[in-house]
């Protein structure tokens, strides 16, 4: 499992590296997001800056890779804290060289007084703006995925499925925030024909709302499929298939709009204004940032032309980033912080032994065994090598199906920070369980041995 996580970490690092490298490359007379004429790009000073950027960037990423390797040798809460610290290091260090050479090239350009004339043409259609202000928003499209997510949220609470609850909450926030941004998206004037502009803008907004609708429905079907896959395999597989179908519809819907736009648009005369591109582009914590209050667009093409990025001067960008950080904080707080709080107050897992049953209860899981179904009992302070097949492992608690070298395939309900475990061999398989107090786990084990024997 740790090798898999390390692979994911290195994959993310590689994606960020090539993204940064692509943004920094000389394209459309722009190097390190600074406009540079072709004759200046061939100069010795600029070549030295490019070489210095390449060496420093590769060195930084090599060091970040080395810092990822210790994750193979640590575990528990230290592992989770180190993992989060590494991602912080990645975010800060990924664009350190990019930011430095952006500043150096800007100073060199000012010193050499290079001049680059750029005319950015921005369309203006006041009649379009007046009409779109009165146009109705397709809020009704989101009623179905929101209803499905609320139902799944209820199932997650009832069955104590922590990950399901968290993912559903995130999707509900994505639907709400996404619909708000789509409704506030800036109008685009494609031609001088107002009627055609209105049709294309209405079609664009509807295609985005439909894409959000398909994403919400697909996510709900995917989560439902995973929830019932163990008990109703065919029904679960059908739900997963429907989720894939929704994703195909989303892509098809977006592509159909761009095909429609391509068919309808013809060449027209455009109005334009001048803007200082060097002042509009800067390097933030997560890469290239476009900040231009004079530009009416909310989303613009990135420097490498591979995706769209926000215009940071718009209020919507700040709301979006605030929402992202709040969602991340709430998600990690619910997944890691809340269980740790319960564990410190001994409210994470409670083992109860009665005359006929053994019961484990937690805010995140619950299970009960009849004493007659238990064939053999063991106690251990060390489970040995193993990994999670499916289920949850936050470092504070674990539940679901695991595979251990010593016990094989088994189902666990563990307070992970308290290494005292009861291994139950039953008619249904092997179970591993404990209390969030080690002394109580030992006491329950001793009582259980007397009752079973």
C-alpha positions in Angstrom: 0.0 0.0 0.0 2.8 2.4 0.9 4.4 1.7 -2.5 1.1 2.6 -4.2 0.9 5.9 -2.2 4.5 6.7 -3.1 3.7 6.1 -6.7 0.8 8.5 -6.5 3.0 11.1 -4.8 5.6 10.8 -7.5 3.0 10.9 -10.3 1.6 14.2 -8.9 5.1 15.6 -8.6 5.8 14.7 -12.3 2.5 16.3 -13.4 3.3 19.5 -11.6 6.9 19.4 -12.9 5.9 19.2 -16.6 3.1 21.7 -16.0 5.6 24.2 -14.6 8.1 23.4 -17.4 5.4 23.9 -20.0 4.2 27.3 -18.5 7.8 28.5 -18.4 8.6 27.6 -22.0 9.0 30.2 -24.8 5.6 30.3 -26.5 3.8 33.1 -28.3 6.7 35.4 -27.6 6.4 34.8 -23.8 9.1 33.2 -21.6 8.5 32.7 -17.8 5.2 34.5 -18.4 7.1 37.6 -19.6 6.7 38.9 -23.1 10.1 38.7 -24.9 10.8 39.5 -28.6 12.4 36.8 -30.7 15.7 38.6 -31.0 16.0 39.0 -27.2 15.2 35.3 -26.7 18.3 34.4 -28.7 20.5 36.6 -26.6 23.2 35.2 -24.3 21.6 36.6 -21.1 18.3 34.9 -21.8 20.0 31.6 -22.7 21.8 31.7 -19.4 18.6 32.3 -17.5 16.9 29.4 -19.3 19.9 27.1 -18.4 19.9 28.3 -14.8 16.1 27.7 -14.5 16.5 24.2 -15.9 19.2 23.2 -13.5 17.6 24.8 -10.4 14.2 23.3 -11.2 15.6 19.8 -11.7 17.6 20.1 -8.4 14.5 21.2 -6.5 12.3 18.4 -7.8 15.1 15.9 -7.1 15.2 17.0 -3.5 11.4 16.8 -3.2 11.6 13.2 -4.6 14.2 12.3 -2.0 12.0 13.7 0.8 9.2 11.4 -0.5 11.1 8.2 0.1 10.9 8.1 4.0 7.2 7.4 3.7 8.1 3.8 3.0 9.6 3.4 6.5 7.2 5.3 8.8 3.6 4.6 9.8 0.7 5.7 12.0 0.1 9.4 12.7 3.7 10.3 11.9 3.1 8.9 8.4 0.0 11.1 7.9 1.7 14.2 9.3 4.8 13.6 7.1 2.6 13.0 4.1 0.8 16.4 4.5 4.1 18.1 5.2 5.5 16.7 2.0 2.6 18.0 0.0 3.1 21.4 1.5 6.8 21.2 0.5 5.7 20.2 -3.0 3.4 23.2 -3.4 6.0 25.7 -2.0 9.0 24.2 -3.8 7.4 23.3 -7.1 7.4 26.8 -8.5 10.3 28.3 -6.5 12.7 28.4 -9.5 9.8 29.5 -11.8 9.1 32.5 -9.6 12.8 33.4 -9.2 13.5 33.4 -13.0 10.2 35.2 -13.7 11.5 38.1 -11.5 15.0 38.0 -13.0 13.8 38.1 -16.6 11.4 40.9 -15.8 14.4 42.9 -14.4 16.5 42.1 -17.4 13.7 43.2 -19.8 13.4 46.5 -17.9 17.2 47.0 -18.1 17.4 46.2 -21.8 14.2 48.1 -22.6 12.8 45.3 -24.9 9.5 46.3 -26.4 6.8 43.9 -27.4 3.6 45.2 -29.0 0.6 43.0 -28.3 -2.9 43.8 -29.3 -5.5 41.7 -27.4 -8.9 41.9 -29.0 -11.8 41.8 -26.7 -15.4 41.7 -28.0 -18.1 44.0 -26.8 -21.8 43.5 -27.2 -24.0 45.6 -24.8 -27.3 44.2 -26.1 -26.0 40.7 -25.3 -25.2 41.7 -21.7 -28.7 43.2 -21.3 -30.4 40.1 -22.6 -28.3 37.6 -20.6 -29.0 39.5 -17.3 -32.7 38.6 -17.7 -32.1 35.0 -19.0 -33.3 32.2 -16.6 -30.7 30.0 -15.0 -31.1 26.2 -15.3 -31.1 25.6 -11.6 -33.8 22.9 -11.9 -31.3 20.5 -13.6 -29.4 20.1 -10.3 -32.5 18.9 -8.3 -32.0 15.3 -9.3 -28.2 14.9 -8.5 -28.7 16.8 -5.2 -31.6 14.5 -4.2 -29.5 11.5 -5.0 -26.6 12.9 -3.0 -28.8 13.7 0.0 -30.2 10.1 -0.1 -26.6 8.7 -0.2 -25.7 11.0 2.7 -28.5 9.5 4.7 -27.3 6.0 3.8 -23.7 6.9 4.8 -24.8 8.2 8.2 -27.0 5.1 8.8 -24.4 2.6 7.8 -21.5 4.6 9.3 -19.7 4.9 6.0 -17.3 7.8 6.7 -15.7 8.1 3.2 -19.1 8.0 1.5 -20.4 10.8 3.8 -17.3 12.9 3.1 -17.4 12.4 -0.7 -21.1 13.1 -0.9 -20.6 16.4 1.0 -17.8 17.4 -1.3 -20.0 16.7 -4.4 -22.9 18.7 -2.9 -20.5 21.6 -2.4 -19.2 21.2 -6.0 -22.7 21.2 -7.4 -23.7 24.3 -5.4 -20.4 26.2 -6.1 -20.2 25.1 -9.7 -23.8 26.1 -10.5 -23.1 29.6 -8.9 -20.0 30.1 -11.1 -21.7 28.9 -14.2 -24.6 31.3 -13.6 -22.0 34.2 -13.1 -19.8 33.3 -16.0 -18.9 36.2 -18.2 -20.7 36.5 -21.6 -18.6 36.1 -24.7 -19.2 38.1 -27.8 -18.3 35.7 -30.7 -19.5 37.9 -33.6 -21.1 41.3 -34.3 -24.5 39.5 -34.7 -26.3 40.0 -31.3 -28.8 37.2 -32.0 -26.1 34.7 -32.7 -24.2 35.7 -29.6 -27.3 35.2 -27.5 -27.9 31.8 -28.9 -24.3 30.7 -28.4 -24.1 32.1 -24.8 -27.4 30.3 -23.9 -26.1 27.1 -25.4 -22.8 27.5 -23.6 -24.4 27.9 -20.2 -26.8 25.1 -20.8 -24.0 22.8 -21.8 -22.0 23.6 -18.7 -25.1 23.0 -16.5 -25.7 19.7 -18.2 -22.1 18.7 -17.7 -22.5 19.5 -14.0 -25.7 17.5 -14.0 -24.0 14.5 -15.5 -21.1 14.7 -13.1 -23.4 14.8 -10.1 -25.6 11.9 -11.3 -22.5 9.9 -12.3 -20.8 10.5 -9.0 -24.0 9.4 -7.1 -24.4 6.3 -9.2 -20.7 5.5 -8.7 -21.0 5.8 -4.9 -24.2 3.8 -4.8 -22.5 1.1 -6.9 -19.6 0.8 -4.5 -22.0 0.8 -1.5 -24.1 -2.2 -2.8 -21.4 -4.0 -4.8 -20.6 -6.5 -2.0 -24.2 -7.4 -1.3 -25.8 -7.0 -4.8 -23.1 -7.5 -7.3 -25.2 -7.3 -10.4 -27.0 -4.1 -9.2 -23.7 -2.6 -8.1 -22.1 -3.3 -11.5 -25.1 -1.8 -13.2 -24.8 1.4 -11.2 -21.1 1.6 -12.0 -22.0 1.2 -15.7 -24.6 4.0 -15.5 -21.9 6.2 -13.9 -19.6 5.6 -16.8 -22.5 6.4 -19.2 -23.1 9.7 -17.5 -19.4 10.6 -17.9 -19.6 9.8 -21.6 -22.7 12.0 -21.9 -20.9 14.9 -20.1 -17.9 14.8 -22.6 -20.3 14.4 -25.5 -22.4 17.4 -24.4 -19.4 19.7 -24.0 -18.0 18.6 -27.4 -21.4 19.2 -29.1 -21.3 22.8 -28.0 -17.9 23.5 -29.4 -19.0 21.8 -32.7 -22.1 24.0 -32.7 -19.9 27.1 -32.1 -17.5 26.2 -34.9 -20.3 25.8 -37.4 -22.1 29.1 -36.6 -19.2 31.5 -36.1 -17.8 33.4 -39.1 -15.1 36.0 -39.3 -16.3 39.4 -38.1 -14.7 42.7 -37.2 -13.8 43.0 -33.6 -13.2 45.8 -31.2 -10.1 45.6 -29.0 -8.2 47.2 -26.3 -4.5 47.1 -25.2 -3.3 45.5 -22.1 0.1 44.9 -20.4 0.5 41.2 -20.4 3.7 41.2 -18.3 1.8 42.8 -15.4 -1.2 40.5 -15.8 0.8 37.2 -15.4 2.5 36.2 -12.1 3.5 33.0 -10.4 1.5 31.9 -7.4 1.8 29.0 -5.0 0.3 26.5 -7.5 1.7 27.9 -10.8 0.8 30.5 -13.3 -1.8 33.2 -12.2 -3.6 35.6 -14.4 -4.6 38.9 -12.6 -6.1 41.5 -14.9 -9.0 43.7 -13.6 -9.5 45.2 -17.1 -10.2 41.8 -18.6 -14.0 41.0 -18.4 -13.3 37.2 -18.7 -13.5 35.0 -15.7 -11.8 32.0 -17.3 -9.0 32.4 -19.8 -6.6 29.9 -21.6 -3.5 29.0 -19.6 0.0 29.9 -21.0 0.4 26.4 -22.4 -3.1 26.4 -23.9 -3.9 23.0 -22.3 -6.6 24.2 -19.8 -8.6 27.2 -18.6 -7.6 29.1 -15.5 -9.3 31.8 -13.4 -8.8 35.6 -13.7 -7.6 36.2 -10.2 -8.8 39.8 -10.3 -12.4 38.6 -10.3 -14.2 38.3 -6.9 -15.4 34.9 -8.0 -11.8 33.7 -7.9 -11.4 34.6 -4.3 -14.7 33.0 -3.4 -13.7 29.8 -5.3 -10.3 29.6 -3.5 -11.8 30.2 -0.1 -14.4 27.5 -0.8 -11.6 25.1 -1.9 -9.6 25.7 1.3 -12.7 25.3 3.5 -13.7 22.1 1.8 -10.1 20.7 2.2 -10.0 21.8 5.9 -13.5 20.3 6.6 -12.6 17.1 4.7 -9.3 16.4 6.5 -10.8 17.5 9.8 -13.6 15.0 9.5 -11.4 12.2 8.2 -8.4 12.7 10.6 -9.1 15.4 13.2 -12.5 14.2 14.5 -11.4 10.5 14.9 -8.3 11.7 16.7 -10.4 13.8 19.0 -12.6 10.9 19.8 -9.6 8.6 20.4 -8.1 11.0 22.9 -11.4 11.1 24.8 -11.7 7.3 24.6 -14.9 7.6 22.6 -13.6 6.0 19.3 -14.3 2.3 19.9 -16.2 0.5 22.6 -16.0 -3.3 23.2 -18.9 -4.8 25.0 -19.2 -8.4 26.1 -22.6 -9.9 27.1 -23.7 -13.4 28.0 -24.3 -14.2 24.3 -22.6 -11.6 22.1 -19.5 -9.5 21.6 -20.3 -6.1 20.3 -18.0 -3.3 19.0 -19.5 0.2 18.6 -17.9 3.4 17.1 -19.2 6.5 15.4 -17.6 5.0 12.3 -18.5 1.3 12.4 -20.5 -1.2 14.4 -20.5 -5.0 14.4 -21.7 -7.9 16.6 -20.8 -11.5 16.9 -22.7 -14.3 18.7 -20.4 -16.3 21.0 -21.6 -19.5 19.5 -20.2 -18.4 16.1 -16.7 -17.9 17.5 -14.5 -21.0 17.0 -11.1 -19.8 18.1 -9.7 -16.7 19.8 -6.2 -15.2 19.8 -4.6 -12.1 21.3 -1.7 -10.1 19.8 0.2 -6.9 20.2 1.5 -7.0 16.6 -0.5 -8.0 13.5 2.6 -8.2 11.3 2.8 -7.2 7.7 -0.5 -6.5 5.9 -2.4 -4.1 3.7 -6.0 -2.8 3.2 -7.9 -4.5 0.4 -10.9 -2.1 0.7 -12.4 -0.1 3.5 -11.0 2.8 5.5 -7.6 3.4 7.1 -7.0 6.9 8.4 -4.1 6.0 10.8 -6.5 6.6 13.7 -9.0 3.9 13.0 -9.4 1.2 10.4 -12.3 -0.9 9.1 -13.0 -3.1 6.2 -11.2 -6.0 4.4 -7.5 -6.4 5.0 -4.9 -9.0 4.1 -2.2 -10.0 6.6 0.7 -12.4 6.1 -0.1 -14.0 9.4 -4.0 -14.2 9.3 -4.8 -14.0 5.6 -8.0 -12.3 4.4 -9.9 -10.8 7.4 -12.3 -8.1 8.4 -11.1 -5.5 10.9 -12.6 -2.9 13.3 -9.6 -1.2 14.8 -8.5 1.7 16.9 -5.2 1.9 15.2 -3.3 3.8 17.9 -3.8 1.1 20.5 -1.8 -2.1 19.5 -3.8 -4.7 21.4 -5.9 -6.9 19.2 -8.4 -9.7 19.6 -8.4 -12.1 16.6 -11.7 -14.0 16.2 -11.9 -17.1 14.0 -15.6 -17.5 13.2 -17.8 -19.5 10.8 -17.9 -16.4 8.6 -14.2 -15.8 8.5 -11.5 -14.0 10.5 -12.2 -10.7 12.4 -9.7 -8.5 14.2 -11.1 -6.0 16.8 -10.0 -3.9 19.7 -11.1 -1.1 22.1 -9.5 2.3 22.3 -8.1 1.4 25.7 -5.5 -1.4 25.6 -6.3 -2.6 29.2 -9.9 -3.0 28.3 -9.1 -5.0 25.2 -7.0 -7.4 27.3 -9.8 -7.6 29.9 -12.4 -8.4 27.3 -10.1 -11.0 25.8 -9.7 -12.8 29.1 -13.4 -12.8 29.8 -14.1 -13.9 26.2 -11.8 -16.9 26.5 -13.6 -18.1 29.6 -17.0 -17.8 28.0 -16.1 -19.4 24.7 -14.2 -22.3 26.3 
